[in-house]
Amino acid sequence: MSKKFNNKILVYILMIVAGIYVLVKLYQYKFTDNTLVVNIVNIDTSKVTKLLLYPVSEKRNEIKFFKDGKDWKVNKGKITTEPEANTVQNLLAMLVETKTQRLASREKSKWGEYNLTDTTATQVKVYEGSKLSLDLLIGKFSYQQSDNPYAKMHGGGGTGTTYVRLADADEVYAIDGFLSFSLNRQFNTFRNQVLARFDKPSVNKITFRYPGDSSFMVTLADKQWMIGSQKADSAKVAGYLNSLAYKNASSFDDNFVPSLNPQCQVTIEGKDIKTVTIDAYIRDKNDYILNSNQNSKSWFSSLYKGLYSEVFKNKKDFFTDKKKK
């Protein structure tokens, strides 16, 4: 009788333990898996017509990307211009790939801790026609340094986490990556910054035009760079072309209106490449405006010892020190 009684007690205990186990699993599911949104972004990138950005770095002033026919334009205040190539596509791709890592908070009172209030967060709104398909706030970023010395040696030193929330929800989510840095940027970083793009090995002539008689050409003949009848320093010519082959500028001057022809000009020519022309307008002895035929709607300001002197060289810059002319 005692043995049967003990067996009953054992069965009851096992049933209670099993019940507790089930309850624990249900509780964990309710407060982890069920609250973790795998994908909080649901947009059809092919239908997107407008993207509004309110970066903290611009004091949350609106930056507007919008479709103009088949092309994208970017606007801030009175300035409407071309964005950097593929900017909108890259931003949309980054948003679509956003996946939550974990639920950080469900409390509105925690927004400030994660820089996700209406005044401390960068905000992005995505429209498909007139439909608002995404309204997301991007807040605090944290970086976790890797403890793996091997990873550090190979450039994998750590991981980044960005905290976000949907504008109409209280929940704060942690996501992998650097979304904060991609969206919290100033207006000029989204603009077309191209000054020059060309295939360096295809170049065979560089022409510098200046006022007076200081103009000159650098030409390639039989694998030797020449200035007139004199041999130029090929390493210096190569260095110049290397610095200019993928050249950007960011010092936009949106108020400049040319009233005269450019005083200085550089042209880059070669086999199977379109001629690149960069003009310079002299406003003062230390105040220049540069413009390129590869980005004709953008004007860039420069001091003499700046962008101007990087592009516009003197003849002596292409000779060795002993042969400067």
C-alpha positions as CSV (number, residue, x, y, z in Angstrom):
1,M,0.0,0.0,0.0
2,S,2.8,2.4,0.9
3,K,4.6,1.6,-2.4
4,K,1.5,2.4,-4.4
5,F,1.0,5.6,-2.5
6,N,4.6,6.6,-3.2
7,N,4.2,5.9,-6.9
8,K,1.1,8.1,-7.0
9,I,3.0,10.9,-5.4
10,L,5.8,10.5,-7.9
11,V,3.3,10.6,-10.8
12,Y,1.8,13.8,-9.3
13,I,5.2,15.4,-8.9
14,L,6.1,14.5,-12.5
15,M,2.8,16.0,-13.7
16,I,3.4,19.2,-11.8
17,V,7.0,19.5,-13.1
18,A,5.8,18.9,-16.7
19,G,3.1,21.6,-16.2
20,I,5.6,24.1,-14.9
21,Y,7.8,23.3,-17.9
22,V,5.0,24.0,-20.3
23,L,4.0,27.2,-18.6
24,V,7.6,28.4,-18.6
25,K,7.9,27.7,-22.3
26,L,4.6,29.5,-23.0
27,Y,5.8,32.5,-21.0
28,Q,9.1,32.6,-22.8
29,Y,7.3,32.4,-26.2
30,K,4.9,35.1,-25.2
31,F,7.6,37.6,-24.2
32,T,10.4,36.7,-26.7
33,D,9.4,35.2,-30.0
34,N,5.9,36.7,-30.0
35,T,7.2,40.2,-29.4
36,L,10.2,40.0,-31.7
37,V,9.2,41.4,-35.1
38,V,11.5,39.7,-37.7
39,N,10.8,42.4,-40.4
40,I,9.4,45.8,-39.4
41,V,9.8,47.2,-42.9
42,N,7.3,46.3,-45.5
43,I,7.8,48.3,-48.7
44,D,7.7,47.6,-52.4
45,T,10.8,49.4,-53.6
46,S,9.5,49.4,-57.2
47,K,6.5,51.5,-56.2
48,V,8.4,54.0,-54.0
49,T,7.9,57.6,-55.3
50,K,9.1,59.7,-52.4
51,L,11.4,59.5,-49.4
52,L,11.4,62.1,-46.6
53,L,14.4,62.2,-44.3
54,Y,14.7,64.3,-41.1
55,P,18.3,63.8,-39.9
56,V,19.4,65.0,-36.5
57,S,22.6,66.3,-38.2
58,E,20.4,68.7,-40.1
59,K,18.4,69.7,-37.0
60,R,15.6,67.5,-38.3
61,N,15.1,69.8,-41.3
62,E,13.5,67.9,-44.2
63,I,15.5,66.3,-47.0
64,K,13.2,65.2,-49.7
65,F,13.9,62.6,-52.4
66,F,11.3,62.4,-55.1
67,K,10.7,60.9,-58.5
68,D,10.9,63.3,-61.5
69,G,9.9,61.1,-64.4
70,K,12.4,58.2,-64.3
71,D,15.0,60.2,-62.4
72,W,15.4,61.0,-58.7
73,K,15.8,64.5,-57.3
74,V,16.8,65.6,-53.9
75,N,15.6,68.8,-52.2
76,K,16.3,70.8,-49.1
77,G,14.7,74.3,-48.7
78,K,15.2,76.2,-51.9
79,I,17.7,73.8,-53.4
80,T,16.6,71.0,-55.7
81,T,19.4,69.0,-57.4
82,E,20.6,65.6,-58.4
83,P,21.4,63.0,-55.7
84,E,24.6,60.9,-55.8
85,A,24.1,58.0,-58.1
86,N,22.1,55.1,-56.6
87,T,21.6,57.0,-53.3
88,V,17.8,56.3,-53.1
89,Q,18.2,52.7,-54.3
90,N,20.9,52.0,-51.7
91,L,18.8,53.6,-48.9
92,L,15.7,51.6,-49.8
93,A,17.8,48.4,-50.0
94,M,19.2,49.0,-46.6
95,L,15.7,49.6,-45.1
96,V,14.3,46.5,-46.7
97,E,17.1,44.4,-45.3
98,T,16.4,45.7,-41.8
99,K,15.8,42.8,-39.4
100,T,15.2,43.1,-35.7
101,Q,17.8,41.6,-33.4
102,R,15.7,41.8,-30.2
103,L,13.1,43.8,-28.4
104,A,14.8,46.4,-26.3
105,S,11.8,48.0,-24.6
106,R,8.0,48.2,-24.8
107,E,7.8,51.3,-22.7
108,K,7.3,54.8,-24.0
109,S,9.2,56.1,-21.0
110,K,12.3,54.4,-22.4
111,W,12.3,56.4,-25.7
112,G,14.7,59.0,-24.3
113,E,17.2,56.4,-23.3
114,Y,17.4,55.2,-26.9
115,N,17.3,58.7,-28.5
116,L,13.9,57.8,-30.0
117,T,11.8,60.8,-29.0
118,D,10.3,63.1,-31.7
119,T,13.2,65.6,-31.2
120,T,16.2,63.3,-30.8
121,A,15.7,60.7,-33.5
122,T,16.4,60.7,-37.2
123,Q,13.1,60.0,-39.0
124,V,12.5,58.5,-42.4
125,K,9.1,58.3,-44.2
126,V,8.7,56.2,-47.4
127,Y,5.8,56.8,-49.8
128,E,4.4,54.5,-52.5
129,G,2.4,57.1,-54.4
130,S,0.2,58.8,-51.8
131,K,0.5,55.8,-49.4
132,L,2.8,56.2,-46.4
133,S,4.3,52.7,-46.3
134,L,7.0,53.3,-43.7
135,D,7.5,55.8,-40.9
136,L,10.6,54.8,-38.9
137,L,12.6,56.6,-36.2
138,I,16.3,55.8,-35.9
139,G,18.0,56.5,-32.6
140,K,21.0,55.5,-30.5
141,F,23.9,53.5,-32.0
142,S,26.1,51.2,-30.0
143,Y,29.3,49.4,-31.0
144,Q,30.4,46.1,-29.5
145,Q,34.1,45.4,-29.7
146,S,35.0,41.8,-30.5
147,D,37.0,39.8,-28.0
148,N,38.4,37.7,-30.8
149,P,42.0,38.8,-31.6
150,Y,41.9,36.9,-34.9
151,A,38.8,38.9,-36.0
152,K,40.5,42.2,-35.1
153,M,43.5,41.3,-37.2
154,H,41.3,40.8,-40.3
155,G,39.1,43.9,-39.9
156,G,36.2,42.2,-38.1
157,G,36.7,44.0,-34.8
158,G,33.1,44.3,-33.7
159,T,29.4,44.7,-34.5
160,G,27.1,47.7,-34.5
161,T,23.6,47.9,-33.1
162,T,21.0,50.6,-34.0
163,Y,17.8,51.2,-32.0
164,V,14.6,52.0,-33.9
165,R,10.9,52.2,-33.5
166,L,7.9,52.6,-35.7
167,A,6.4,56.1,-35.4
168,D,2.9,54.7,-34.4
169,A,4.3,52.2,-31.8
170,D,5.8,52.2,-28.4
171,E,8.2,49.2,-28.9
172,V,11.9,49.8,-29.3
173,Y,13.9,47.3,-31.3
174,A,17.6,46.7,-31.6
175,I,18.8,45.9,-35.2
176,D,22.1,44.9,-36.6
177,G,24.2,47.4,-38.6
178,F,24.9,51.0,-39.1
179,L,21.5,52.4,-40.2
180,S,22.0,55.4,-38.0
181,F,25.1,56.5,-39.9
182,S,23.5,55.9,-43.3
183,L,20.5,58.1,-42.6
184,N,21.7,60.7,-40.1
185,R,23.8,62.6,-42.7
186,Q,23.9,66.2,-43.9
187,F,22.2,67.3,-47.2
188,N,25.5,67.8,-49.1
189,T,26.6,64.2,-48.6
190,F,23.5,63.0,-50.5
191,R,24.2,65.2,-53.5
192,N,26.1,64.5,-56.7
193,Q,29.7,65.2,-55.7
194,V,31.3,64.0,-58.9
195,L,34.1,66.2,-60.3
196,A,35.9,63.7,-62.5
197,R,35.6,60.1,-63.5
198,F,37.8,58.4,-66.2
199,D,39.8,55.4,-67.0
200,K,43.4,56.4,-66.1
201,P,45.2,53.9,-68.5
202,S,43.3,55.3,-71.5
203,V,44.4,58.9,-71.1
204,N,46.9,60.2,-73.6
205,K,46.6,64.0,-73.4
206,I,46.1,66.5,-70.6
207,T,45.6,70.2,-71.6
208,F,46.0,73.1,-69.2
209,R,44.6,76.4,-70.4
210,Y,45.5,79.5,-68.4
211,P,45.4,83.3,-69.0
212,G,48.4,84.7,-70.9
213,D,51.0,82.4,-72.3
214,S,51.2,79.8,-69.4
215,S,49.0,77.1,-71.1
216,F,50.6,73.8,-71.9
217,M,49.9,70.2,-72.9
218,V,51.1,66.9,-71.4
219,T,51.0,64.2,-74.1
220,L,51.8,60.5,-74.2
221,A,54.1,59.3,-77.1
222,D,55.7,55.9,-77.2
223,K,54.9,55.3,-73.5
224,Q,56.7,58.5,-72.5
225,W,54.9,61.6,-71.2
226,M,56.1,64.7,-72.9
227,I,55.6,68.5,-72.4
228,G,56.6,69.9,-75.8
229,S,59.9,68.4,-76.7
230,Q,60.9,67.6,-73.1
231,K,60.3,64.4,-71.1
232,A,58.0,64.8,-68.2
233,D,58.4,62.8,-65.0
234,S,56.1,59.9,-65.7
235,A,55.6,59.1,-62.0
236,K,54.3,62.6,-61.4
237,V,52.0,62.5,-64.3
238,A,50.7,59.1,-63.1
239,G,50.2,60.5,-59.6
240,Y,48.2,63.4,-61.0
241,L,46.0,61.2,-63.0
242,N,45.5,58.8,-60.2
243,S,44.4,61.6,-57.9
244,L,41.9,62.9,-60.5
245,A,40.5,59.7,-62.0
246,Y,37.9,59.4,-59.2
247,K,37.5,62.9,-57.8
248,N,34.7,64.2,-55.7
249,A,34.0,67.6,-54.2
250,S,31.7,68.6,-51.5
251,S,32.1,72.4,-51.1
252,F,29.0,73.4,-53.0
253,D,28.3,77.0,-53.8
254,D,24.6,77.2,-54.8
255,N,24.6,81.0,-55.2
256,F,27.2,81.2,-58.0
257,V,26.1,82.4,-61.4
258,P,28.8,82.6,-64.0
259,S,28.9,86.0,-65.9
260,L,32.1,85.4,-67.9
261,N,33.8,82.4,-69.5
262,P,36.1,80.4,-67.2
263,Q,39.6,81.7,-66.8
264,C,41.2,78.3,-66.4
265,Q,40.5,74.9,-67.9
266,V,41.8,71.3,-67.8
267,T,40.8,68.7,-70.4
268,I,41.5,65.0,-70.1
269,E,41.5,63.1,-73.3
270,G,42.2,59.5,-74.4
271,K,41.3,56.5,-76.4
272,D,37.7,55.3,-76.0
273,I,36.9,57.8,-73.2
274,K,34.7,60.9,-73.3
275,T,36.7,64.1,-72.8
276,V,36.6,65.4,-69.2
277,T,36.6,69.2,-68.9
278,I,37.0,71.0,-65.6
279,D,36.6,74.8,-65.6
280,A,37.7,77.3,-63.0
281,Y,36.4,80.8,-62.4
282,I,38.6,83.2,-60.5
283,R,36.6,85.4,-58.1
284,D,39.6,86.6,-56.1
285,K,43.3,85.6,-55.8
286,N,42.3,83.0,-53.2
287,D,38.7,82.3,-54.2
288,Y,37.8,79.9,-57.0
289,I,34.7,78.2,-58.4
290,L,35.1,74.8,-60.2
291,N,32.7,73.1,-62.5
292,S,32.9,69.9,-64.5
293,N,31.2,68.7,-67.7
294,Q,30.5,65.4,-65.8
295,N,28.4,67.3,-63.2
296,S,27.5,70.5,-65.0
297,K,24.8,71.6,-62.5
298,S,27.1,71.7,-59.5
299,W,29.5,74.5,-58.6
300,F,32.3,73.9,-56.0
301,S,34.2,76.6,-54.1
302,S,37.9,76.4,-53.3
303,L,40.8,78.3,-51.9
304,Y,44.0,78.3,-53.9
305,K,45.6,75.7,-51.7
306,G,42.6,73.3,-51.9
307,L,40.6,71.7,-54.7
308,Y,41.9,74.2,-57.2
309,S,45.6,73.4,-56.7
310,E,44.8,69.7,-56.8
311,V,43.3,70.0,-60.3
312,F,45.2,72.9,-61.9
313,K,48.9,72.3,-62.0
314,N,51.9,74.3,-63.3
315,K,54.3,72.9,-65.9
316,K,57.0,72.6,-63.3
317,D,54.9,70.1,-61.3
318,F,55.5,67.5,-64.0
319,F,59.3,67.6,-64.0
320,T,61.8,66.2,-61.6
321,D,63.2,68.7,-59.1
322,K,66.4,69.0,-61.2
323,K,64.5,69.7,-64.4
324,K,61.8,72.1,-63.3
325,K,61.1,74.6,-66.0
